Amino acid sequence: MCSEPSPPWRPASALDEWVQREARPISLRQLTFFGRTLTENRLLSVANYVRTELPTRIAHRLRDMQTLPYVVVTNPNMLHVYEQYNKAFEKLRRVPEIRTIADNDRYCDVIHQTLEEHLTVIPRLAMGMLECHDLMGADRIDKFMNTLLRSRISRRVIAEQHLALTETFNSPWKHPDAHTNTESQNDFVGEVFLRCNAKEVVERCGKMATELAKQAYGEDLPVPEIRIQGHLGATFPYILGHLEYIVGELLRNSIQAVTERRRNHSPPPPIDVLICEAPQHVIIRISDQGGGISRDVLPSLWSFAKGAHSQTRLQNLHKVPKMAATMQELKVPDSERCDRDKNGNFKTRGKRQPDKSLSSLTSRSPTLRLGMGLPMSRVYAEYWAGSLEVHSLEGYGVDAFLQISKLGNKNEQLTTRASMDAV
């Protein structure tokens, strides 16, 4: 342990106490179990799980930030991220035990406010890391970014799930004594979509990505057809926002590659999507003929910090003040806040929810590249014990393989422990 005085940004002993605790990972199946039949006692039990998990997970990431060189943490963008985390930690660790529904409603207000405040974290974090590239090195930056982003996903999952379950419990159409999902609602348990259909997700994301391409290149320029084959009835439990983000980014990349490199082909070669269902998982393969990925780009494909266009990415990130990293940021219906019906389609909602539909991103150019799509997609894929691989044949095209665990029994993949002697 360092004997020198603590720097001014290091909190007092409260953080040391919370870093001693282990995070308790959860699976999609567990999220579903707790939400399928809601009672007051079960909702309060979930609330107290979230009440202890959020500050525990934030504490480990605060300690990780304290392992960074001091000059990195004093970078304005990194300092903003650190202060947001510290503010959330101090607020959430002081929440007393939740004993009543009224206590839970007040706690949900705290969660909602915290989620809104943290929408600035991803772009500011990315900018800070790019600005500090020479002070840390790309490999250390990538490890730090993957740890922080995976933890961020985990916190939003449990927080948004609890907000959704609370809204379900308080819905006026629920019977006050038997809070059980009705037939019309049984495809969703909170944020978990029980019958996520791979074909429908690809179709929906493909439509959005096609619209974005037409906005960027003009209505007259033909865009590639998206052809889907394989096990078209494959379904599995998943959080739609996660899957849509990954599939949306992959299709967007393929459409852009084919459109830009095959301008003289009319019609352009199609994008083929193959869905393969196995006993334990579902694989979605997306194949394009967009010319492949050049050899000089491949080594930095999954990196947040490497690559030849870091200054361009930094300039583009300045145009994106907030980012939730969801599919809604690629295309928001009408500019309204939206929810989904039982088929996963958007519907207007009036209740309080975390702001996932960010107006700051709906008007951005579809060609405004942030350099985070593939690395973020892999973080999302691996979070529920899946995988994402990209194979390129330079001069021809790319095959992307997304593997998803279809049983929902895999725990979230966390990097839970921080260094105990960070400072």
N, C-alpha and C positions, 0 to 999 in steps of 0.2 A: 504494500500500500504506500502510495507516495506520501511523504511527510511534509511536503510544502503546503502552504495555505491553499485552500480551495479557491478556484477562480470564482468571480462574482456570479456566474451563471449556474453554478452548481447548487441545487436545493439542499435543504437541511436533511436530518437523519430520516425523515419520513420516506424518502426515496429508497434509502438503504433497506428499510423494513419491507417495502413492497417488492423490491428486487429479490428478496429472499424467497418469495412465493413462486410456485410453479403455475403456469397457465394450464387450464384444463381443456384440452381439445374436444371438439364435438363433431358428430357426423350428421349428414343429411337425414339419416334415419332417426337420429335422436331429436333433431329439430322437428321432424314430422311427428314423432311420438308425443312430445310435449304439447304440440299445438292441435293435435287431431280432436281431442275432447277437452275443451277448456273448462276448468272450474276455477273458482276464485283462488283456492289454495294452490292449484298448479300454476296459475298466472303469477301469483306472488312468489312462488318458488323460483320460477324463471327470472323474475325481476331481481331477486337477490343473487342469483347466479351471475346475471349481467352486471349487477352493482359491484361485485368483487372482481369479475374478470376484466372489465374495461380498464380500471386503474392498474391492475397487475400487468396487463399487456403493454400499456403505455409506459409504465415504469421501466420495463426492460428496454424499450426503444430509447427512452431518455438516457439510460445508462450507456447504450450503444453510441449515442451521439457524443457522450462525454469521452469516448475513446478516440474521437477524431482530433486531429491537430487543432489547437486552440484558434489558430488563424482561420481555419475552415468554419468553425462554429460562429465566428464573428463576421463572416460574410453576410451581408444584409439579407439575402434570401434564406440562407441556412439559419440565421438568427430568428427570422420570422417563423420558420418551421419549429425550431426549438421552443420558442415562446408559446406557440400554439399548443404544442404537446404539454409543456409545463402548466399552462393555464388549464387545460383539460384535466390533467392529473390532479391538480390541487382542487378543482371543482368536484371531480367524480369521487375522489377518495374520501371526501367529507360527507357524502350522502349517507344518512343513517339507515338502519335496517328498515325495509319496506314491509309494513304490517297490514296496511289497508289498501283498498282500491284507490282511495284519494291520494295516499302516499305514492302509489304507482303512477297515477296521472301526473303528479308533480315531477316525478322522476323522468317520465317520458318527455316532459317539456325540456328538461335539462339535456337529455339525449339528443332531442331534435335540434336544439340550439347548437350543441357541440358539433353535430354532423354538418350543419350549415356552415359553421365557422371554419371547418377543416376542408372545405371545397377548394381552398387556395393552396393546400399543401402540395399536391402532385406537381403543378407547374413551378411553384417556387422551389421545391426540392430539386426538380430536374435542372432548373436554371442555376441553382447554387452548386450542384455537382459539376455542371459543365464549366462554370466559372472557376471552380477549384481543381480542375483537372490536373494542372501541373503540381499541385500541392499533395495529391494523394496517389495518383496512378489509377489507370482504368480498371485494373482487376479489383482493387480494394473498393473503388466506387461501385462497381457492379455488385459485389457481395453485399455492401451496405444497402444499396438501393433494393435489391431483391429481398433482403431481410425486412426492411422498413415497409415495403409495399405489400408483402405477404401478410405482415402483421396488421397493416391498415385494412386490408380486405377482411381479415378475421374479425376485427372490431366492428366494421360496418355490417358484416353478416349477422352477428349476434345482436347488435343494436337495432338494425332495421327489422330483423325477425321479431324482436320483442315489441317494437312499435306496431308492426302489422298484427301481431296476436292481440295486443291491447285494443286496437281499433276493431278487430273482429269481436272481441269480448263485449265491447261497448256498443256494438251496432244495434240499432233499434229493432231490427228484424229478428234478433236473437231472443229465445225464451229465457227469462231471467234466471230460471233454476236449472236449466239443462243446456249449457253452452256447447252444443254439438253442431258440427258443420252440416248444413242442409245439402241435399242432392245437387242443387245448383252451384254450390260453392266447394264441393269436395275435391276438385282438381287442384286447389291451392290450399296449402297449410302455411299461413303467413306468407313469406317470400318464396317458399319452396313449391315449385310446380311439379306435381306428382306424375303427370303424364306428358312430359316434355317430348314432343315428336320432332326428330331430327329433320325430316323432310320439310315440315312446316317452318321450322326455324331458318333453314337454308333459303326457302322461298321468300320469307319475310325480309331477311337480311339482304338477299340478292336484289329485291325490289328497291330497298333503300339505297344500296350501293349503286345501282343502275341510275337512280334519280340523281344522285350526287355527281356521277360521271357526266350526265347530260347537262347539269348545271355548269360543270367545269369546261366541257369541250364543245358544248352547243348541241342543240336538238338534232341537227342534221348529220352529225358524225355518228355512224353506227357503232353501237357497243355490243360486246359479245353476248350471245345467248348463254344462259346457265342451264345445263342439262343435269337432271338428277336421276340416278338409278340405284339399284340395290335393294336393301331391306327398307322399303319406304314406310313400313308400319312400326319401325323401331321406336320405342318410348322408354323413358327412364326418368327418375326424379332428379331435378336439378334446379338451380337458381337461374332463371331465364336471363337476367341481366349479364351474368358471367358468360353464358354460352353465346348470347347475341354479340357481346363485345368481341369474343374470339372469332366467331364465324364472320362477323361484319368486317373486321380488320383483314382477314384472309381474302374475302371476296373483293373487298375494296382494292387491295394490292393487286390481285389478279386482273381485275377489270382495268385498272390504270395501266398495268404493264401491257396487256393486249391492245388496248386502245391507242397508247402512245407509240408502240413499236410496230403495230400492224395497220397503220392509218391507210395504207394503199390497198388493203384487202377488204373487199366488200362481197359478202359479209365477212367480218373478222372471225377467226377460228373460235369455236365455243369454249366455255369453261365447263369441264365435266366434274360433277360431284358424285362420288360413290359412297353409299352408306352401308356399312357392314356390321351386322349384329352378331355378337358371340355371347356365350353364357355369362361371362363376367364383365364385358365391356362393349361399347359401341365405338367404331372407328369411322370418322368422316375424312375422306380423302378429297382434296380440291386440286384439280389439275388444270393448268393453263398452258397456252403456247405463246407466252409473252416474251420469249427470248432468254429466259433464265436470269440468274443473278451472276454478275461478274465476279471473278476470282478475288479482286481486290476488296470487294464488299463483304464476301462470305465470312471472313474472320470476325467482323464486327456486327454480324447480323443480329445477335442476341444481346448486344451490349448497349447500356444506357450512355456510355461515355466514349467509346471508341468510334472511329469513322472519320471520313474526310470532310463532313459537312456540319461539324459541331457549331460553328458560328451561325450558319443559316438556321439550324434548329433552335439556337438560343434566341435569335431574333424572332422566330415564329412563336416561341413560347411566351414572349413578352405580349403577344396578341391574345393570349389565352389566360385571363386572370383566374379562372376557376375551372376545375376539372374533377368530375366524379368517376371518370373512366367507365362509362356505361354506354350501351348502344344508343340510348336516347340522345347522346351528344352528337351522333352522326346525323340524326334526322329527328326533329321533334314535331309531332303532329300539331299543326296550327300554332304553336306557342302556348298551348294550355298545359297545365299539369295533367298528367294522364296516369291511369292504372290499366289493368288488363282484365278481360273477362276470362271465363274458364278455359277458353281456347288459346289464351296467350295474346289475344289481340288487344289493342289499346281501347280504353274507355275513359271518359272524363270522370274525375273524382272531385269531391268537395272537401274531404277530410284532410287534416294536417298530415303531411308526409315529408321526408327529407327531399330536398330539391335536387332531383336527378336530371331534370330537363333544363339545361343551362342555356339561357338566351345568348350568352357570350359566345357559344360555340355553334349555334344554329346558323348564324350568318357568315361564319368563316368560309373561306374558299376551300373546296374539297381537295385542292392541291396543296393546302397549307400543311406541310409534313412536319411532325414533331419528333420523329425518330424514336417514338416510344411504343408504337403499335405492336410490333412483334415481341419485344421483351415483356411488355405488360400482358400480352396474350398468353405467353408461356407461364408467367406467374399465376394467372387465373387458371390455366389448364392444370398445373401441378398442385394447385391449392387443394383440390378434392382428389388427389392421388391419380391424376391423369397425366397426359404428356402431349407435347406439341413438337413435331419435327418437320423440317423443311429440306427437301432434296432438290437440288438444281442441276439441270443439264444446260450448261451455258450454250447459247445459240438456239435453244429450242423452247424450254419452259421450266416450270416449277411444279413439284408435287408437294403439297402440305398434308401431313397426317395428324389429325386430332383424335386422341384416344380418351374416352370418358368412361369412368367406372359406372356401370348401369345399375348397381344394386343399392347405392346410397349408403353403404356400410363402412366406407373409408373415412377415418378421421381427417379433419383439416390438417394440412401439413404445415406445421409451424416451426419457426426458429425461435424457441421460447426463452432460452437462457441468455442473459447478457453477462458480460465480464464482471466479476465481483470486485475487481480492483481497477476500475476504469480510470480513476483520477489519482 
